Amino acid sequence: MSLRYALLALLRVGPLSGYELQKQFSASVGHVWHAPDSQIYPELRKMETEGLIEGEEQPRGQRATRRLYHVTAAGEAAFLAWMKTPLEYARVRDPAHLRAAYLEAASPGDARAFFRRHQAQWETELAQWEGELQRIAEVANPMLVRRLAVTDPGDRERTVAFKRFTYEGLVDRARTEIEWARRGLRLVDELESAGGAWPGPGIPAR
């Protein structure tokens, strides 16, 4: 259900077409809530059926049209109610840490490859989120610019502060995962240098 509230958050800034919404989603909300187009467009149709948003056909060029979505009063009320509702946390499903728990069954080389891939993945995430922090500092994020344009001047600093706070948390998470991967690499080295046979895949441990 969080997807619809992410979409409402974007549409509260102003009307968007499905294509524009998908682009804005990828460049902003998508950093904290991944959703492919195959989920976004069906959810928009559901939201329109439920009266949370309203679509309006507009001409595009000489023959084409586009559907522009607006938040309704019911959608605004649903979004504000969601903001007040206590968050329900899902149980952890972490494939990387699940894999790490059984690395004794892998060869040292495979264990190192796993940790290096994990480190590389989170270094990519770190670079992206640090870039977003920079864009927030410069007020260069297009969605933030649109949001501030419709925000009362007295509320703009609070808006920027929470966006900055969110990405600072993501940066902290990425740095933690990178350090965890580095510790994993050191652990593999320590276990291998301690002596004794390290069973490879399919070889029973003694």
PyRosetta script that sets phi, psi and omega in degrees:
from pyrosetta import init, pose_from_sequence

init()
pose = pose_from_sequence("MSLRYALLALLRVGPLSGYELQKQFSASVGHVWHAPDSQIYPELRKMETEGLIEGEEQPRGQRATRRLYHVTAAGEAAFLAWMKTPLEYARVRDPAHLRAAYLEAASPGDARAFFRRHQAQWETELAQWEGELQRIAEVANPMLVRRLAVTDPGDRERTVAFKRFTYEGLVDRARTEIEWARRGLRLVDELESAGGAWPGPGIPAR")
pose.set_psi(1, -18.9)
pose.set_omega(1, -177.5)
pose.set_phi(2, -62.8)
pose.set_psi(2, -27.1)
pose.set_omega(2, -177.9)
pose.set_phi(3, -59.0)
pose.set_psi(3, -43.8)
pose.set_omega(3, -177.2)
pose.set_phi(4, -65.2)
pose.set_psi(4, -32.8)
pose.set_omega(4, 179.2)
pose.set_phi(5, -75.1)
pose.set_psi(5, -31.1)
pose.set_omega(5, 173.2)
pose.set_phi(6, -64.2)
pose.set_psi(6, -40.9)
pose.set_omega(6, 178.5)
pose.set_phi(7, -67.5)
pose.set_psi(7, -40.8)
pose.set_omega(7, 177.1)
pose.set_phi(8, -62.5)
pose.set_psi(8, -38.7)
pose.set_omega(8, 179.3)
pose.set_phi(9, -58.9)
pose.set_psi(9, -39.9)
pose.set_omega(9, 179.7)
pose.set_phi(10, -72.0)
pose.set_psi(10, -41.3)
pose.set_omega(10, -176.8)
pose.set_phi(11, -73.8)
pose.set_psi(11, -20.1)
pose.set_omega(11, 176.6)
pose.set_phi(12, -64.9)
pose.set_psi(12, -21.9)
pose.set_omega(12, 178.9)
pose.set_phi(13, -73.8)
pose.set_psi(13, -31.4)
pose.set_omega(13, -178.8)
pose.set_phi(14, 163.9)
pose.set_psi(14, 162.1)
pose.set_omega(14, -177.9)
pose.set_phi(15, -61.8)
pose.set_psi(15, 143.9)
pose.set_omega(15, 178.2)
pose.set_phi(16, -142.8)
pose.set_psi(16, 150.1)
pose.set_omega(16, 171.6)
pose.set_phi(17, -79.1)
pose.set_psi(17, 167.9)
pose.set_omega(17, 178.5)
pose.set_phi(18, -59.4)
pose.set_psi(18, -40.3)
pose.set_omega(18, 179.8)
pose.set_phi(19, -66.1)
pose.set_psi(19, -45.1)
pose.set_omega(19, 178.9)
pose.set_phi(20, -63.6)
pose.set_psi(20, -38.9)
pose.set_omega(20, -179.7)
pose.set_phi(21, -64.5)
pose.set_psi(21, -41.3)
pose.set_omega(21, 178.9)
pose.set_phi(22, -62.4)
pose.set_psi(22, -42.1)
pose.set_omega(22, 179.1)
pose.set_phi(23, -65.9)
pose.set_psi(23, -44.4)
pose.set_omega(23, 179.5)
pose.set_phi(24, -64.9)
pose.set_psi(24, -37.2)
pose.set_omega(24, 178.9)
pose.set_phi(25, -60.8)
pose.set_psi(25, -48.4)
pose.set_omega(25, -178.1)
pose.set_phi(26, -62.2)
pose.set_psi(26, -34.2)
pose.set_omega(26, -175.3)
pose.set_phi(27, -87.7)
pose.set_psi(27, -5.2)
pose.set_omega(27, -177.5)
pose.set_phi(28, -139.0)
pose.set_psi(28, -82.5)
pose.set_omega(28, -176.9)
pose.set_phi(29, -59.8)
pose.set_psi(29, -31.5)
pose.set_omega(29, -178.5)
pose.set_phi(30, -59.4)
pose.set_psi(30, -18.0)
pose.set_omega(30, 177.9)
pose.set_phi(31, -71.5)
pose.set_psi(31, -22.5)
pose.set_omega(31, -179.3)
pose.set_phi(32, -118.7)
pose.set_psi(32, -10.5)
pose.set_omega(32, 179.0)
pose.set_phi(33, -147.8)
pose.set_psi(33, 94.9)
pose.set_omega(33, -177.3)
pose.set_phi(34, -72.1)
pose.set_psi(34, 134.8)
pose.set_omega(34, 174.9)
pose.set_phi(35, -153.6)
pose.set_psi(35, 123.7)
pose.set_omega(35, 177.6)
pose.set_phi(36, -75.5)
pose.set_psi(36, 166.9)
pose.set_omega(36, 178.6)
pose.set_phi(37, -55.9)
pose.set_psi(37, -33.8)
pose.set_omega(37, -177.5)
pose.set_phi(38, -64.0)
pose.set_psi(38, -16.3)
pose.set_omega(38, 175.3)
pose.set_phi(39, -100.3)
pose.set_psi(39, -34.9)
pose.set_omega(39, -174.9)
pose.set_phi(40, -65.9)
pose.set_psi(40, -49.7)
pose.set_omega(40, -174.8)
pose.set_phi(41, -66.7)
pose.set_psi(41, -42.9)
pose.set_omega(41, 175.0)
pose.set_phi(42, -62.1)
pose.set_psi(42, -35.4)
pose.set_omega(42, 179.2)
pose.set_phi(43, -67.0)
pose.set_psi(43, -37.3)
pose.set_omega(43, 176.4)
pose.set_phi(44, -61.0)
pose.set_psi(44, -41.2)
pose.set_omega(44, 179.5)
pose.set_phi(45, -65.1)
pose.set_psi(45, -40.8)
pose.set_omega(45, 177.5)
pose.set_phi(46, -63.0)
pose.set_psi(46, -44.2)
pose.set_omega(46, -178.5)
pose.set_phi(47, -63.1)
pose.set_psi(47, -37.2)
pose.set_omega(47, 178.7)
pose.set_phi(48, -68.6)
pose.set_psi(48, -41.6)
pose.set_omega(48, 178.2)
pose.set_phi(49, -60.6)
pose.set_psi(49, -37.1)
pose.set_omega(49, -178.2)
pose.set_phi(50, -84.4)
pose.set_psi(50, -0.9)
pose.set_omega(50, 175.9)
pose.set_phi(51, 81.3)
pose.set_psi(51, 14.4)
pose.set_omega(51, 179.2)
pose.set_phi(52, -80.2)
pose.set_psi(52, -29.6)
pose.set_omega(52, 176.5)
pose.set_phi(53, -134.7)
pose.set_psi(53, 164.4)
pose.set_omega(53, -179.9)
pose.set_phi(54, -131.9)
pose.set_psi(54, 130.0)
pose.set_omega(54, 179.4)
pose.set_phi(55, -96.0)
pose.set_psi(55, 143.6)
pose.set_omega(55, -179.5)
pose.set_phi(56, -133.6)
pose.set_psi(56, 123.7)
pose.set_omega(56, 179.3)
pose.set_phi(57, -77.0)
pose.set_psi(57, 128.9)
pose.set_omega(57, 178.0)
pose.set_phi(58, -127.2)
pose.set_psi(58, 143.3)
pose.set_omega(58, 178.2)
pose.set_phi(59, -66.4)
pose.set_psi(59, 144.7)
pose.set_omega(59, 177.6)
pose.set_phi(60, -135.3)
pose.set_psi(60, 104.8)
pose.set_omega(60, -173.9)
pose.set_phi(61, 76.6)
pose.set_psi(61, -155.8)
pose.set_omega(61, -175.6)
pose.set_phi(62, -85.0)
pose.set_psi(62, -30.2)
pose.set_omega(62, -175.0)
pose.set_phi(63, -123.0)
pose.set_psi(63, -29.7)
pose.set_omega(63, -173.7)
pose.set_phi(64, -82.6)
pose.set_psi(64, 162.3)
pose.set_omega(64, 173.8)
pose.set_phi(65, -133.0)
pose.set_psi(65, 163.5)
pose.set_omega(65, 172.9)
pose.set_phi(66, -136.1)
pose.set_psi(66, 153.6)
pose.set_omega(66, -179.5)
pose.set_phi(67, -101.5)
pose.set_psi(67, 118.9)
pose.set_omega(67, -178.4)
pose.set_phi(68, -102.2)
pose.set_psi(68, 129.2)
pose.set_omega(68, -175.7)
pose.set_phi(69, -101.4)
pose.set_psi(69, 136.5)
pose.set_omega(69, 177.1)
pose.set_phi(70, -121.4)
pose.set_psi(70, 147.8)
pose.set_omega(70, 172.8)
pose.set_phi(71, -79.3)
pose.set_psi(71, 132.9)
pose.set_omega(71, 176.2)
pose.set_phi(72, -88.4)
pose.set_psi(72, 173.7)
pose.set_omega(72, 176.2)
pose.set_phi(73, -61.4)
pose.set_psi(73, -37.2)
pose.set_omega(73, 178.0)
pose.set_phi(74, -66.0)
pose.set_psi(74, -38.0)
pose.set_omega(74, 177.8)
pose.set_phi(75, -66.2)
pose.set_psi(75, -40.9)
pose.set_omega(75, 177.7)
pose.set_phi(76, -63.0)
pose.set_psi(76, -43.2)
pose.set_omega(76, 179.7)
pose.set_phi(77, -65.2)
pose.set_psi(77, -39.8)
pose.set_omega(77, 179.7)
pose.set_phi(78, -65.1)
pose.set_psi(78, -39.3)
pose.set_omega(78, 179.8)
pose.set_phi(79, -65.1)
pose.set_psi(79, -46.5)
pose.set_omega(79, -178.9)
pose.set_phi(80, -66.0)
pose.set_psi(80, -35.1)
pose.set_omega(80, 176.9)
pose.set_phi(81, -66.6)
pose.set_psi(81, -38.7)
pose.set_omega(81, 177.5)
pose.set_phi(82, -61.8)
pose.set_psi(82, -39.8)
pose.set_omega(82, -179.8)
pose.set_phi(83, -63.6)
pose.set_psi(83, -27.2)
pose.set_omega(83, -179.2)
pose.set_phi(84, -89.3)
pose.set_psi(84, -14.7)
pose.set_omega(84, -174.8)
pose.set_phi(85, -78.9)
pose.set_psi(85, 132.4)
pose.set_omega(85, 176.9)
pose.set_phi(86, -56.7)
pose.set_psi(86, 138.5)
pose.set_omega(86, -177.9)
pose.set_phi(87, -72.8)
pose.set_psi(87, 134.0)
pose.set_omega(87, 174.9)
pose.set_phi(88, -96.7)
pose.set_psi(88, 115.8)
pose.set_omega(88, -177.8)
pose.set_phi(89, -85.7)
pose.set_psi(89, 134.4)
pose.set_omega(89, 177.7)
pose.set_phi(90, -82.2)
pose.set_psi(90, 151.3)
pose.set_omega(90, 175.2)
pose.set_phi(91, -64.9)
pose.set_psi(91, 148.9)
pose.set_omega(91, -175.1)
pose.set_phi(92, -66.4)
pose.set_psi(92, 133.0)
pose.set_omega(92, 171.6)
pose.set_phi(93, -132.9)
pose.set_psi(93, 92.0)
pose.set_omega(93, -172.3)
pose.set_phi(94, -118.3)
pose.set_psi(94, 100.4)
pose.set_omega(94, -176.1)
pose.set_phi(95, -64.0)
pose.set_psi(95, -32.8)
pose.set_omega(95, -178.9)
pose.set_phi(96, -67.6)
pose.set_psi(96, -46.0)
pose.set_omega(96, -179.1)
pose.set_phi(97, -72.9)
pose.set_psi(97, -28.7)
pose.set_omega(97, 172.8)
pose.set_phi(98, -63.2)
pose.set_psi(98, -45.5)
pose.set_omega(98, 178.8)
pose.set_phi(99, -62.5)
pose.set_psi(99, -43.4)
pose.set_omega(99, -176.8)
pose.set_phi(100, -61.5)
pose.set_psi(100, -30.8)
pose.set_omega(100, -178.0)
pose.set_phi(101, -65.3)
pose.set_psi(101, -15.8)
pose.set_omega(101, -176.0)
pose.set_phi(102, -125.0)
pose.set_psi(102, 24.0)
pose.set_omega(102, -178.0)
pose.set_phi(103, -69.4)
pose.set_psi(103, -9.7)
pose.set_omega(103, 175.5)
pose.set_phi(104, -63.3)
pose.set_psi(104, -18.8)
pose.set_omega(104, 179.4)
pose.set_phi(105, -87.5)
pose.set_psi(105, -4.6)
pose.set_omega(105, 179.5)
pose.set_phi(106, -99.3)
pose.set_psi(106, 162.5)
pose.set_omega(106, 174.3)
pose.set_phi(107, -76.1)
pose.set_psi(107, 160.3)
pose.set_omega(107, 176.8)
pose.set_phi(108, -55.1)
pose.set_psi(108, -39.9)
pose.set_omega(108, -179.5)
pose.set_phi(109, -64.0)
pose.set_psi(109, -42.0)
pose.set_omega(109, 179.2)
pose.set_phi(110, -68.5)
pose.set_psi(110, -36.3)
pose.set_omega(110, 178.0)
pose.set_phi(111, -64.4)
pose.set_psi(111, -42.5)
pose.set_omega(111, 178.0)
pose.set_phi(112, -64.2)
pose.set_psi(112, -41.4)
pose.set_omega(112, -179.8)
pose.set_phi(113, -61.6)
pose.set_psi(113, -39.1)
pose.set_omega(113, 178.0)
pose.set_phi(114, -60.7)
pose.set_psi(114, -48.3)
pose.set_omega(114, -178.0)
pose.set_phi(115, -68.7)
pose.set_psi(115, -34.8)
pose.set_omega(115, 178.2)
pose.set_phi(116, -67.3)
pose.set_psi(116, -39.6)
pose.set_omega(116, 176.8)
pose.set_phi(117, -64.8)
pose.set_psi(117, -40.5)
pose.set_omega(117, 178.7)
pose.set_phi(118, -62.9)
pose.set_psi(118, -44.3)
pose.set_omega(118, 178.7)
pose.set_phi(119, -62.1)
pose.set_psi(119, -44.2)
pose.set_omega(119, -179.1)
pose.set_phi(120, -63.6)
pose.set_psi(120, -40.7)
pose.set_omega(120, 179.2)
pose.set_phi(121, -60.3)
pose.set_psi(121, -46.3)
pose.set_omega(121, -176.4)
pose.set_phi(122, -77.1)
pose.set_psi(122, -24.1)
pose.set_omega(122, 172.6)
pose.set_phi(123, -67.1)
pose.set_psi(123, -36.5)
pose.set_omega(123, 175.4)
pose.set_phi(124, -64.3)
pose.set_psi(124, -45.0)
pose.set_omega(124, 177.9)
pose.set_phi(125, -61.9)
pose.set_psi(125, -41.9)
pose.set_omega(125, -179.6)
pose.set_phi(126, -60.0)
pose.set_psi(126, -45.4)
pose.set_omega(126, -179.7)
pose.set_phi(127, -61.7)
pose.set_psi(127, -40.5)
pose.set_omega(127, -179.9)
pose.set_phi(128, -65.0)
pose.set_psi(128, -45.3)
pose.set_omega(128, -176.3)
pose.set_phi(129, -73.0)
pose.set_psi(129, -34.0)
pose.set_omega(129, 174.0)
pose.set_phi(130, -65.7)
pose.set_psi(130, -35.4)
pose.set_omega(130, 175.7)
pose.set_phi(131, -63.4)
pose.set_psi(131, -39.9)
pose.set_omega(131, 178.2)
pose.set_phi(132, -65.2)
pose.set_psi(132, -38.9)
pose.set_omega(132, 176.6)
pose.set_phi(133, -60.2)
pose.set_psi(133, -40.7)
pose.set_omega(133, 178.4)
pose.set_phi(134, -64.2)
pose.set_psi(134, -41.8)
pose.set_omega(134, 179.3)
pose.set_phi(135, -66.7)
pose.set_psi(135, -34.5)
pose.set_omega(135, 176.3)
pose.set_phi(136, -66.1)
pose.set_psi(136, -43.4)
pose.set_omega(136, 179.4)
pose.set_phi(137, -61.1)
pose.set_psi(137, -35.2)
pose.set_omega(137, -178.9)
pose.set_phi(138, -91.4)
pose.set_psi(138, -0.6)
pose.set_omega(138, -173.3)
pose.set_phi(139, 49.7)
pose.set_psi(139, 50.6)
pose.set_omega(139, -177.1)
pose.set_phi(140, -112.1)
pose.set_psi(140, -2.2)
pose.set_omega(140, 176.6)
pose.set_phi(141, -75.6)
pose.set_psi(141, 122.6)
pose.set_omega(141, -175.3)
pose.set_phi(142, -56.4)
pose.set_psi(142, -41.4)
pose.set_omega(142, -179.0)
pose.set_phi(143, -68.6)
pose.set_psi(143, -37.5)
pose.set_omega(143, 177.6)
pose.set_phi(144, -65.2)
pose.set_psi(144, -40.0)
pose.set_omega(144, 178.0)
pose.set_phi(145, -59.9)
pose.set_psi(145, -44.3)
pose.set_omega(145, 178.7)
pose.set_phi(146, -63.5)
pose.set_psi(146, -42.4)
pose.set_omega(146, -178.2)
pose.set_phi(147, -65.5)
pose.set_psi(147, -43.4)
pose.set_omega(147, -179.1)
pose.set_phi(148, -65.8)
pose.set_psi(148, -29.7)
pose.set_omega(148, -179.3)
pose.set_phi(149, -65.2)
pose.set_psi(149, -25.7)
pose.set_omega(149, -179.8)
pose.set_phi(150, -109.8)
pose.set_psi(150, 12.9)
pose.set_omega(150, -179.3)
pose.set_phi(151, -103.2)
pose.set_psi(151, 137.7)
pose.set_omega(151, 176.8)
pose.set_phi(152, -57.1)
pose.set_psi(152, 137.0)
pose.set_omega(152, -177.7)
pose.set_phi(153, -51.8)
pose.set_psi(153, -34.2)
pose.set_omega(153, -179.1)
pose.set_phi(154, -71.5)
pose.set_psi(154, -15.9)
pose.set_omega(154, -178.2)
pose.set_phi(155, -104.0)
pose.set_psi(155, -2.4)
pose.set_omega(155, -173.1)
pose.set_phi(156, -68.8)
pose.set_psi(156, -39.6)
pose.set_omega(156, -179.2)
pose.set_phi(157, -64.2)
pose.set_psi(157, -37.8)
pose.set_omega(157, 177.7)
pose.set_phi(158, -65.2)
pose.set_psi(158, -39.9)
pose.set_omega(158, 178.0)
pose.set_phi(159, -60.7)
pose.set_psi(159, -47.3)
pose.set_omega(159, 179.8)
pose.set_phi(160, -65.9)
pose.set_psi(160, -40.0)
pose.set_omega(160, -176.5)
pose.set_phi(161, -61.3)
pose.set_psi(161, -42.5)
pose.set_omega(161, -179.0)
pose.set_phi(162, -72.6)
pose.set_psi(162, -32.6)
pose.set_omega(162, 175.0)
pose.set_phi(163, -65.2)
pose.set_psi(163, -44.9)
pose.set_omega(163, 179.0)
pose.set_phi(164, -62.2)
pose.set_psi(164, -44.6)
pose.set_omega(164, -179.6)
pose.set_phi(165, -59.7)
pose.set_psi(165, -40.6)
pose.set_omega(165, 179.6)
pose.set_phi(166, -61.5)
pose.set_psi(166, -48.4)
pose.set_omega(166, -177.8)
pose.set_phi(167, -72.9)
pose.set_psi(167, -27.8)
pose.set_omega(167, 173.3)
pose.set_phi(168, -62.9)
pose.set_psi(168, -38.3)
pose.set_omega(168, 176.9)
pose.set_phi(169, -65.4)
pose.set_psi(169, -39.5)
pose.set_omega(169, 177.8)
pose.set_phi(170, -66.2)
pose.set_psi(170, -39.1)
pose.set_omega(170, 176.4)
pose.set_phi(171, -62.4)
pose.set_psi(171, -43.9)
pose.set_omega(171, 178.0)
pose.set_phi(172, -60.6)
pose.set_psi(172, -41.0)
pose.set_omega(172, 179.5)
pose.set_phi(173, -63.3)
pose.set_psi(173, -44.0)
pose.set_omega(173, -179.6)
pose.set_phi(174, -62.8)
pose.set_psi(174, -42.7)
pose.set_omega(174, 179.7)
pose.set_phi(175, -64.3)
pose.set_psi(175, -36.2)
pose.set_omega(175, 177.5)
pose.set_phi(176, -64.3)
pose.set_psi(176, -43.6)
pose.set_omega(176, -179.7)
pose.set_phi(177, -67.2)
pose.set_psi(177, -37.2)
pose.set_omega(177, 177.6)
pose.set_phi(178, -63.7)
pose.set_psi(178, -45.1)
pose.set_omega(178, 178.8)
pose.set_phi(179, -65.2)
pose.set_psi(179, -36.9)
pose.set_omega(179, 176.7)
pose.set_phi(180, -61.0)
pose.set_psi(180, -42.5)
pose.set_omega(180, 178.4)
pose.set_phi(181, -64.6)
pose.set_psi(181, -40.3)
pose.set_omega(181, 178.0)
pose.set_phi(182, -64.2)
pose.set_psi(182, -40.3)
pose.set_omega(182, 176.7)
pose.set_phi(183, -64.0)
pose.set_psi(183, -36.5)
pose.set_omega(183, 177.3)
pose.set_phi(184, -63.1)
pose.set_psi(184, -40.7)
pose.set_omega(184, 177.7)
pose.set_phi(185, -63.8)
pose.set_psi(185, -41.3)
pose.set_omega(185, 178.4)
pose.set_phi(186, -65.2)
pose.set_psi(186, -37.0)
pose.set_omega(186, 179.1)
pose.set_phi(187, -63.5)
pose.set_psi(187, -42.3)
pose.set_omega(187, 178.3)
pose.set_phi(188, -60.6)
pose.set_psi(188, -44.4)
pose.set_omega(188, 179.1)
pose.set_phi(189, -61.1)
pose.set_psi(189, -44.1)
pose.set_omega(189, -178.2)
pose.set_phi(190, -64.4)
pose.set_psi(190, -43.5)
pose.set_omega(190, -179.1)
pose.set_phi(191, -66.3)
pose.set_psi(191, -38.3)
pose.set_omega(191, -178.8)
pose.set_phi(192, -71.8)
pose.set_psi(192, -37.5)
pose.set_omega(192, -178.4)
pose.set_phi(193, -77.4)
pose.set_psi(193, -13.6)
pose.set_omega(193, -179.9)
pose.set_phi(194, -70.9)
pose.set_psi(194, -12.8)
pose.set_omega(194, 178.7)
pose.set_phi(195, 92.9)
pose.set_psi(195, 172.3)
pose.set_omega(195, -178.1)
pose.set_phi(196, 86.8)
pose.set_psi(196, 160.8)
pose.set_omega(196, -177.9)
pose.set_phi(197, -78.1)
pose.set_psi(197, 136.4)
pose.set_omega(197, 174.2)
pose.set_phi(198, -103.9)
pose.set_psi(198, 108.8)
pose.set_omega(198, -176.9)
pose.set_phi(199, -64.8)
pose.set_psi(199, 136.4)
pose.set_omega(199, 176.9)
pose.set_phi(200, -88.2)
pose.set_psi(200, -178.1)
pose.set_omega(200, -179.3)
pose.set_phi(201, -57.8)
pose.set_psi(201, 132.2)
pose.set_omega(201, 176.5)
pose.set_phi(202, 82.4)
pose.set_psi(202, -3.6)
pose.set_omega(202, 179.8)
pose.set_phi(203, -102.9)
pose.set_psi(203, 118.7)
pose.set_omega(203, -176.8)
pose.set_phi(204, -65.3)
pose.set_psi(204, 141.0)
pose.set_omega(204, 178.4)
pose.set_phi(205, -71.7)
pose.set_psi(205, 148.0)
pose.set_omega(205, 178.3)
pose.set_phi(206, -84.5)
pose.dump_pdb("model.pdb")
